[in-house]
């Protein structure tokens, strides 16, 4: 018989989040409803393999899907066209210089889609995480204009990717390549893609059973953090 998800109050402590093992099968991975988007809530959730994802007008929904989409940096697939794009020199990549603008770009309209799950409350919450040094942006610039990028949350040796956008050909892929290039230097061993998508699978992402993902997360989340850096870091 289907179970209802647990409802949480904003006054509850983050530890009130159920275990990912208690997530519903339908909808796949729904852990709980409600709670808050404070830094304590968000960082506790990410450390447990849980993330928020909901639309405007809905309560906060917390997820831990099975299977999980992940990308091992060494398995990123750099296509011939992407290598040509990078060699052309028309793009510059930067780290953590325009976080709010990247989130805004990710929240913008998409082809064949309406609305956005990046609500104003989410933008504000991740802005606070960025100020605290937990959330990061990888940006693609062309002639001084932001044309693509991605953002996510760092948990030890795991980068939890949240969203990416592109306003110019391959701009988001160039940002992802920059993240992959930085991974070894800063100790990132796993990129969490959350939901596996056909696009990410073409770039080398794969799926892991939730239990395998959680085991990997437990082994990596306590790794010492080396900063991703900011403007002035070398390009790929």
C-alpha positions as CSV (number, residue, x, y, z in Angstrom):
1,X,0.0,0.0,0.0
2,X,1.5,3.4,-0.9
3,X,2.9,5.5,1.9
4,X,2.6,9.2,2.4
5,X,5.8,11.2,2.7
6,X,6.7,12.6,6.1
7,X,5.7,16.2,6.6
8,X,8.2,18.5,8.4
9,X,7.9,21.8,10.1
10,X,10.3,24.7,9.5
11,X,10.9,24.6,13.3
12,X,12.1,21.0,13.1
13,X,15.8,20.4,13.3
14,X,17.5,19.2,10.1
15,X,18.0,15.8,11.7
16,X,14.2,15.4,11.3
17,X,14.8,14.5,7.7
18,X,14.2,10.8,7.2
19,X,16.9,8.5,5.9
20,X,17.2,8.1,2.1
21,X,16.4,4.5,2.6
22,X,12.9,5.6,3.7
23,X,12.3,7.4,0.4
24,X,9.2,6.5,-1.6
25,X,9.3,4.4,-4.7
26,X,6.6,6.5,-6.3
27,X,7.3,9.2,-6.8
28,X,10.8,7.9,-7.1
29,X,13.0,9.1,-4.2
30,X,10.7,11.5,-2.4
31,X,12.0,11.6,1.2
32,X,9.9,14.3,2.9
33,X,7.8,17.5,2.5
34,X,8.4,20.8,4.2
35,X,11.2,21.9,6.5
36,X,13.4,24.9,5.6
37,X,16.1,26.0,3.2
38,X,18.5,27.3,5.8
39,X,22.2,26.5,5.5
40,X,21.9,23.9,8.3
41,X,19.1,22.2,6.6
42,X,20.7,22.2,3.2
43,X,24.1,21.0,4.3
44,X,22.7,18.3,6.5
45,X,20.6,17.1,3.5
46,X,23.5,17.1,1.1
47,X,25.6,15.2,3.5
48,X,22.9,12.5,3.6
49,X,22.5,12.3,-0.1
50,X,19.2,14.3,-0.2
51,X,18.5,17.5,-2.2
52,X,15.5,19.9,-2.5
53,X,13.6,20.1,-5.8
54,X,10.1,21.7,-6.1
55,X,8.2,24.2,-8.1
56,X,6.8,27.6,-7.3
57,X,3.6,27.2,-5.2
58,X,4.6,23.8,-3.8
59,X,6.1,23.0,-0.4
60,X,9.7,22.1,-0.2
61,X,10.2,18.6,-1.5
62,X,13.3,16.6,-0.5
63,X,14.6,13.8,-2.8
64,X,17.1,10.9,-3.0
65,X,16.3,9.0,-6.2
66,X,17.2,5.4,-7.0
67,X,19.2,5.1,-9.2
68,X,21.4,8.2,-8.9
69,X,23.1,10.0,-11.8
70,X,26.8,10.5,-11.2
71,X,29.9,11.5,-13.2
72,X,33.4,10.3,-12.4
73,X,35.7,13.2,-13.6
74,X,38.0,10.7,-15.3
75,X,35.1,9.4,-17.4
76,X,34.0,12.7,-18.8
77,X,33.6,12.4,-22.5
78,X,35.2,15.3,-24.4
79,X,33.9,15.2,-27.9
80,X,35.9,16.3,-30.9
81,X,33.7,19.4,-31.4
82,X,34.1,20.3,-27.7
83,X,37.9,20.1,-28.0
84,X,37.7,22.3,-31.0
85,X,35.6,24.8,-29.1
86,X,38.1,24.9,-26.3
87,X,41.1,25.3,-28.7
88,X,39.3,28.1,-30.5
89,X,39.8,30.4,-27.5
90,X,36.5,32.1,-27.9
91,X,35.5,31.2,-24.4
92,X,37.0,32.0,-21.0
93,X,36.1,30.1,-17.8
94,X,36.0,31.6,-14.4
95,X,35.2,30.3,-10.9
96,X,33.0,31.9,-8.3
97,X,32.9,35.4,-9.9
98,X,29.2,35.6,-10.8
99,X,27.3,33.1,-8.7
100,X,24.0,34.9,-8.6
101,X,24.1,35.5,-12.4
102,X,24.7,31.8,-13.0
103,X,21.8,30.8,-10.8
104,X,19.6,33.4,-12.6
105,X,20.7,31.9,-15.9
106,X,19.8,28.4,-14.8
107,X,16.4,29.7,-13.7
108,X,15.7,31.2,-17.1
109,X,13.3,29.8,-19.7
110,X,14.3,26.6,-21.4
111,X,13.3,25.2,-24.8
112,X,10.3,22.9,-24.6
113,X,9.8,23.7,-20.9
114,X,7.8,26.1,-18.9
115,X,8.4,27.4,-15.4
116,X,11.4,26.7,-13.2
117,X,12.1,24.8,-10.1
118,X,14.7,27.5,-9.0
119,X,12.3,29.6,-7.0
120,X,13.2,33.0,-5.4
121,X,13.5,31.2,-2.1
122,X,16.0,28.7,-3.7
123,X,18.0,31.5,-5.2
124,X,18.3,33.3,-1.9
125,X,19.2,30.1,0.0
126,X,22.0,29.1,-2.4
127,X,23.3,32.6,-2.4
128,X,23.8,32.3,1.4
129,X,25.5,28.9,0.9
130,X,27.8,30.6,-1.7
131,X,28.7,33.4,0.8
132,X,29.5,30.7,3.3
133,X,31.8,29.0,0.9
134,X,29.7,25.8,0.3
135,X,28.1,26.6,-3.1
136,X,30.2,27.4,-6.2
137,X,29.7,28.6,-9.8
138,X,31.7,27.6,-12.8
139,X,31.2,30.2,-15.5
140,X,31.7,30.5,-19.3
141,X,32.4,34.0,-20.6
142,X,32.6,35.3,-24.2
143,X,34.0,38.8,-24.8
144,X,33.1,39.7,-21.2
145,X,29.6,38.4,-21.3
146,X,28.4,35.4,-19.3
147,X,27.1,32.8,-21.8
148,X,26.9,29.7,-19.7
149,X,27.8,27.9,-16.5
150,X,26.8,25.6,-13.7
151,X,26.5,25.7,-10.0
152,X,26.4,23.3,-7.1
153,X,27.3,22.4,-3.5
154,X,30.7,21.0,-2.4
155,X,30.6,18.3,0.3
156,X,34.1,17.1,0.8
157,X,35.2,15.1,-2.2
158,X,31.8,15.4,-3.8
159,X,30.5,18.2,-6.0
160,X,26.7,18.1,-6.0
161,X,25.7,19.7,-9.3
162,X,22.4,21.6,-9.2
163,X,21.8,23.1,-12.6
164,X,23.6,24.4,-15.8
165,X,22.6,26.7,-18.6
166,X,23.9,27.8,-22.0
167,X,23.3,30.8,-24.2
168,X,26.0,29.9,-26.7
169,X,27.0,26.6,-28.3
170,X,28.8,24.3,-25.9
171,X,29.0,27.0,-23.2
172,X,27.6,24.7,-20.4
173,X,29.8,21.8,-21.6
174,X,32.9,24.1,-21.4
175,X,31.9,25.0,-17.8
176,X,31.5,21.3,-17.0
177,X,34.9,20.5,-18.5
178,X,36.5,23.2,-16.3
179,X,34.9,21.5,-13.3
180,X,36.3,18.2,-14.4
181,X,39.7,19.7,-15.0
182,X,39.8,21.2,-11.5
183,X,38.5,18.1,-9.8
184,X,41.9,16.4,-9.3
185,X,43.5,19.6,-8.1
186,X,40.9,20.3,-5.4
187,X,40.1,16.7,-4.4
188,X,36.7,16.2,-6.1
189,X,36.3,12.5,-6.9
190,X,32.6,12.4,-7.7
191,X,30.1,14.7,-9.3
192,X,26.5,14.1,-8.3
193,X,24.2,14.7,-11.2
194,X,21.1,13.8,-9.1
195,X,18.7,12.8,-11.8
196,X,20.2,10.9,-14.8
197,X,19.3,12.5,-18.1
198,X,20.0,11.5,-21.6
199,X,22.2,14.6,-22.1
200,X,24.4,13.9,-19.1
201,X,24.8,10.3,-20.1
202,X,26.2,11.4,-23.5
203,X,28.9,13.3,-21.5
204,X,30.0,10.3,-19.5
205,X,27.6,10.3,-16.6
206,X,26.3,6.9,-15.4
207,X,23.8,5.6,-12.9
208,X,24.5,4.1,-9.5
209,X,22.0,2.3,-7.2
210,X,21.2,4.6,-4.4
211,X,22.9,2.4,-1.8
212,X,26.1,2.5,-3.8
213,X,25.9,6.3,-4.2
214,X,25.4,6.7,-0.4
215,X,28.3,4.4,0.4
216,X,30.5,6.5,-1.9
217,X,29.2,9.7,-0.3
218,X,30.0,8.5,3.2
219,X,33.5,7.8,2.1
220,X,34.1,11.2,0.5
221,X,32.1,13.7,2.5
222,X,34.8,14.1,5.2
223,X,37.7,14.6,2.7
224,X,39.6,17.9,3.4
225,X,38.4,20.7,1.1
226,X,40.8,22.5,-1.1
227,X,39.2,25.7,-2.5
228,X,37.9,25.9,-6.1
229,X,39.2,29.4,-6.3
230,X,38.0,32.4,-8.3
231,X,39.0,34.9,-11.0
232,X,42.6,34.5,-11.9
233,X,42.6,30.7,-11.9
234,X,44.0,29.2,-15.1
235,X,41.7,28.2,-17.9
236,X,41.6,24.6,-19.2
